[in-house]
Amino acid sequence: QVQLVESGGGLVQPGGSLRLSCAASGSISSILHMGWYRQAPGKQRELVARINRSSFTNYADSVKGRFTISRDNAKNTVYLQMNSLKPEDTAVYYCNVLTVLTVTYWGQGTQVTVSS
């Protein structure tokens, strides 16, 4: 079992920045990938960014150049630095991990609202 606790969401003006954090606990050694998904009202949940044990990353095209995912293995934490935020980035952001047993865990979600 893996438990995930997210923090860092909130309200920000267009062009602003936020940093999301997700701390993992439990069966940490079983984690392969850590990442962030988001779901806007009326839309499907989509991948934002993902990072593996070797710090290889991939991003959704819509956030490339603006968002940066990073991972602190010592703290079992994954971060999402979001810059140049746009209103279309408004969504609930979910932390996600995939384990070696191909089990997926989700955080509780944190709201990000980009509005003037």
Backbone as CSV, one residue per row, in Angstrom:
resi,resn,N_x,N_y,N_z,CA_x,CA_y,CA_z,C_x,C_y,C_z
1,GLN,0.841,-1.202,0.000,0.000,0.000,0.000,0.874,1.248,0.000
2,VAL,0.401,2.234,-0.737,1.075,3.529,-0.792,0.041,4.600,-0.465
3,GLN,0.422,5.510,0.415,-0.442,6.643,0.740,0.182,7.908,0.167
4,LEU,-0.677,8.773,-0.362,-0.225,10.001,-1.007,-0.919,11.195,-0.383
5,VAL,-0.133,12.225,-0.051,-0.685,13.463,0.509,-0.206,14.627,-0.345
6,GLU,-1.164,15.329,-0.925,-0.864,16.442,-1.815,-1.006,17.769,-1.094
7,SER,-0.305,18.762,-1.604,-0.448,20.125,-1.089,-0.010,21.101,-2.165
8,GLY,-0.398,22.361,-1.993,0.116,23.413,-2.849,-0.863,24.021,-3.837
9,GLY,-2.073,23.524,-3.898,-3.023,24.119,-4.827,-3.506,25.469,-4.334
10,GLY,-4.310,26.130,-5.153,-4.860,27.417,-4.751,-5.312,28.238,-5.929
11,LEU,-5.537,29.521,-5.651,-5.985,30.473,-6.660,-4.806,31.346,-7.066
12,VAL,-4.615,31.498,-8.367,-3.514,32.300,-8.879,-3.982,33.042,-10.125
13,GLN,-3.396,34.193,-10.347,-3.749,34.967,-11.533,-3.054,34.400,-12.770
14,PRO,-3.615,34.623,-13.939,-2.939,34.197,-15.170,-1.517,34.744,-15.233
15,GLY,-0.590,33.866,-15.641,0.814,34.235,-15.671,1.552,33.931,-14.393
16,GLY,0.818,33.570,-13.360,1.429,33.283,-12.074,1.988,31.872,-11.982
17,SER,2.472,31.543,-10.786,3.109,30.244,-10.550,2.567,29.585,-9.289
18,LEU,2.602,28.268,-9.300,2.285,27.462,-8.124,3.196,26.252,-8.132
19,ARG,3.435,25.705,-6.949,4.162,24.449,-6.863,3.339,23.459,-6.058
20,LEU,3.088,22.317,-6.674,2.374,21.228,-6.012,3.387,20.234,-5.457
21,SER,3.036,19.664,-4.311,3.873,18.629,-3.705,3.020,17.406,-3.416
22,CYS,3.652,16.257,-3.478,2.964,15.003,-3.159,3.945,14.114,-2.413
23,ALA,3.642,13.863,-1.149,4.497,13.029,-0.314,3.930,11.622,-0.243
24,ALA,4.770,10.647,-0.522,4.359,9.245,-0.497,4.861,8.564,0.766
25,SER,4.061,7.639,1.270,4.465,6.822,2.413,3.927,5.415,2.215
26,GLY,4.455,4.490,2.999,4.030,3.099,2.862,5.087,2.301,2.108
27,SER,4.655,1.581,1.101,5.550,0.703,0.331,6.322,1.518,-0.708
28,ILE,7.206,2.377,-0.229,7.919,3.326,-1.098,8.800,2.617,-2.107
29,SER,9.441,1.547,-1.703,10.395,0.876,-2.585,9.723,0.270,-3.810
30,SER,8.406,0.151,-3.770,7.703,-0.462,-4.898,7.319,0.552,-5.973
31,ILE,7.580,1.831,-5.716,7.149,2.869,-6.663,8.071,2.927,-7.873
32,LEU,7.467,2.887,-9.062,8.201,3.060,-10.313,8.057,4.498,-10.805
33,HIS,6.857,4.850,-11.183,6.583,6.171,-11.724,5.818,7.008,-10.705
34,MET,6.098,8.309,-10.700,5.297,9.265,-9.955,4.868,10.338,-10.934
35,GLY,3.660,10.829,-10.770,3.208,11.806,-11.737,2.011,12.602,-11.268
36,TRP,1.584,13.466,-12.163,0.428,14.327,-11.904,-0.554,14.220,-13.060
37,TYR,-1.806,14.099,-12.711,-2.902,14.163,-13.659,-3.790,15.330,-13.256
38,ARG,-4.652,15.732,-14.158,-5.620,16.776,-13.819,-6.954,16.482,-14.473
39,GLN,-7.995,17.014,-13.845,-9.336,16.849,-14.384,-10.087,18.158,-14.232
40,ALA,-10.469,18.717,-15.363,-11.267,19.937,-15.376,-12.742,19.560,-15.422
41,PRO,-13.620,20.457,-14.995,-15.054,20.157,-15.006,-15.538,19.747,-16.394
42,GLY,-16.227,18.620,-16.464,-16.778,18.144,-17.713,-15.789,17.491,-18.646
43,LYS,-14.552,17.307,-18.184,-13.524,16.701,-19.029,-12.959,15.453,-18.382
44,GLN,-12.298,14.644,-19.192,-11.666,13.445,-18.674,-10.355,13.785,-17.965
45,ARG,-9.979,12.918,-17.048,-8.697,13.087,-16.386,-7.578,12.870,-17.406
46,GLU,-6.561,13.724,-17.359,-5.481,13.643,-18.321,-4.124,13.718,-17.622
47,LEU,-3.148,13.076,-18.267,-1.790,13.125,-17.752,-1.219,14.527,-17.947
48,VAL,-0.579,15.045,-16.908,0.119,16.323,-16.998,1.619,16.077,-17.153
49,ALA,2.181,15.297,-16.230,3.620,15.022,-16.261,3.900,13.773,-15.444
50,ARG,4.996,13.094,-15.797,5.342,11.855,-15.106,6.861,11.752,-15.034
51,ILE,7.362,11.124,-13.979,8.795,10.952,-13.796,9.059,9.559,-13.251
52,ASN,10.104,8.900,-13.761,10.382,7.556,-13.281,11.574,7.573,-12.317
53,ARG,11.988,6.378,-11.901,13.062,6.276,-10.906,14.364,6.887,-11.393
54,SER,14.552,6.874,-12.708,15.782,7.432,-13.288,15.636,8.906,-13.628
55,SER,14.548,9.495,-13.178,14.235,10.900,-13.431,13.972,11.209,-14.897
56,PHE,13.628,10.194,-15.650,13.161,10.440,-17.013,11.755,11.001,-16.930
57,THR,11.505,12.058,-17.685,10.213,12.742,-17.579,9.479,12.763,-18.916
58,ASN,8.164,12.873,-18.831,7.388,13.203,-20.019,6.240,14.110,-19.603
59,TYR,5.832,14.947,-20.549,4.855,15.992,-20.287,3.755,15.999,-21.346
60,ALA,2.606,16.457,-20.945,1.560,16.750,-21.920,2.022,17.928,-22.773
61,ASP,1.666,17.915,-24.039,2.085,18.998,-24.936,1.625,20.360,-24.427
62,SER,0.477,20.388,-23.799,-0.100,21.661,-23.361,0.687,22.330,-22.234
63,VAL,1.566,21.579,-21.561,2.295,22.169,-20.432,3.806,22.217,-20.670
64,LYS,4.258,21.673,-21.783,5.703,21.679,-22.053,6.245,23.106,-22.074
65,GLY,7.370,23.287,-21.407,7.986,24.601,-21.343,7.454,25.468,-20.223
66,ARG,6.368,25.065,-19.598,5.785,25.848,-18.505,5.823,25.102,-17.177
67,PHE,5.639,23.794,-17.211,5.615,22.973,-16.005,6.883,22.134,-15.928
68,THR,7.325,21.902,-14.693,8.488,21.044,-14.464,8.183,20.075,-13.337
69,ILE,8.359,18.799,-13.616,8.174,17.782,-12.587,9.540,17.368,-12.066
70,SER,9.606,17.143,-10.761,10.852,16.686,-10.157,10.526,15.736,-9.018
71,ARG,11.547,15.030,-8.599,11.328,13.965,-7.616,12.478,13.979,-6.627
72,ASP,12.159,13.975,-5.346,13.155,13.878,-4.285,12.997,12.499,-3.648
73,ASN,13.849,11.583,-4.052,13.716,10.204,-3.578,13.981,10.088,-2.075
74,ALA,14.826,10.967,-1.544,15.117,10.923,-0.109,13.880,11.286,0.711
75,LYS,13.052,12.159,0.152,11.835,12.586,0.853,10.590,11.885,0.318
76,ASN,10.786,11.014,-0.660,9.646,10.296,-1.261,8.569,11.274,-1.712
77,THR,9.010,12.336,-2.345,8.108,13.417,-2.731,8.304,13.772,-4.194
78,VAL,7.199,14.051,-4.844,7.234,14.525,-6.222,6.648,15.935,-6.239
79,TYR,7.222,16.785,-7.061,6.817,18.177,-7.153,6.375,18.494,-8.584
80,LEU,5.503,19.464,-8.690,5.130,19.996,-9.999,5.204,21.514,-9.900
81,GLN,6.224,22.071,-10.528,6.364,23.525,-10.596,5.616,24.003,-11.824
82,MET,4.642,24.860,-11.597,3.789,25.343,-12.680,3.999,26.843,-12.849
83,ASN,4.520,27.226,-13.999,4.764,28.631,-14.315,3.895,29.063,-15.485
84,SER,3.774,30.354,-15.653,2.996,30.915,-16.764,1.617,30.276,-16.843
85,LEU,0.964,30.192,-15.722,-0.324,29.513,-15.667,-1.378,30.237,-16.491
86,LYS,-2.252,29.438,-17.079,-3.327,29.930,-17.938,-4.674,29.509,-17.350
87,PRO,-5.730,30.223,-17.695,-7.054,29.806,-17.194,-7.391,28.359,-17.543
88,GLU,-6.931,27.887,-18.689,-7.217,26.506,-19.079,-6.454,25.473,-18.255
89,ASP,-5.556,25.920,-17.388,-4.893,24.998,-16.466,-5.754,24.733,-15.222
90,THR,-6.852,25.440,-15.095,-7.748,25.250,-13.958,-8.298,23.832,-13.950
91,ALA,-8.104,23.145,-12.827,-8.522,21.747,-12.711,-8.205,21.255,-11.301
92,VAL,-8.698,20.082,-11.003,-8.237,19.362,-9.820,-7.023,18.532,-10.251
93,TYR,-5.940,18.684,-9.539,-4.704,17.987,-9.859,-4.530,16.815,-8.895
94,TYR,-4.237,15.655,-9.472,-4.110,14.430,-8.698,-2.695,13.870,-8.815
95,CYS,-2.139,13.541,-7.691,-0.874,12.819,-7.668,-1.148,11.346,-7.980
96,ASN,-0.214,10.727,-8.665,-0.397,9.345,-9.094,0.927,8.601,-8.980
97,VAL,0.883,7.362,-8.507,2.076,6.528,-8.541,1.715,5.171,-9.126
98,LEU,2.703,4.582,-9.788,2.580,3.240,-10.328,3.660,2.390,-9.683
99,THR,3.271,1.223,-9.169,4.224,0.378,-8.474,4.741,-0.738,-9.373
100,VAL,5.718,-1.469,-8.868,6.302,-2.571,-9.636,5.289,-3.679,-9.886
101,LEU,4.247,-3.721,-9.052,3.190,-4.712,-9.241,2.088,-4.177,-10.140
102,THR,2.374,-3.071,-10.819,1.426,-2.406,-11.738,0.148,-1.976,-11.043
103,VAL,0.255,-1.648,-9.756,-0.870,-1.083,-9.025,-0.750,0.428,-9.048
104,THR,-1.873,1.097,-9.274,-1.900,2.553,-9.320,-2.568,3.107,-8.071
105,TYR,-1.962,4.152,-7.513,-2.534,4.842,-6.365,-2.739,6.309,-6.733
106,TRP,-3.777,6.895,-6.122,-4.122,8.295,-6.387,-4.170,9.088,-5.083
107,GLY,-3.752,10.352,-5.186,-3.951,11.256,-4.078,-5.395,11.748,-4.049
108,GLN,-5.682,12.582,-3.065,-7.060,13.042,-2.882,-7.424,14.180,-3.822
109,GLY,-6.431,14.774,-4.457,-6.665,15.872,-5.383,-6.518,17.228,-4.716
110,THR,-6.006,18.183,-5.484,-5.872,19.550,-4.990,-6.325,20.504,-6.097
111,GLN,-7.131,21.477,-5.726,-7.711,22.384,-6.713,-6.719,23.468,-7.095
112,VAL,-6.576,23.667,-8.397,-5.805,24.783,-8.939,-6.759,25.629,-9.778
113,THR,-6.870,26.885,-9.428,-7.740,27.810,-10.151,-6.912,28.980,-10.650
114,VAL,-6.973,29.197,-11.954,-6.238,30.299,-12.568,-7.273,31.310,-13.072
115,SER,-7.313,32.441,-12.411,-8.350,33.424,-12.737,-7.917,34.795,-12.253
116,SER,-8.352,35.812,-12.989,-8.088,37.188,-12.576,-9.252,37.732,-11.756
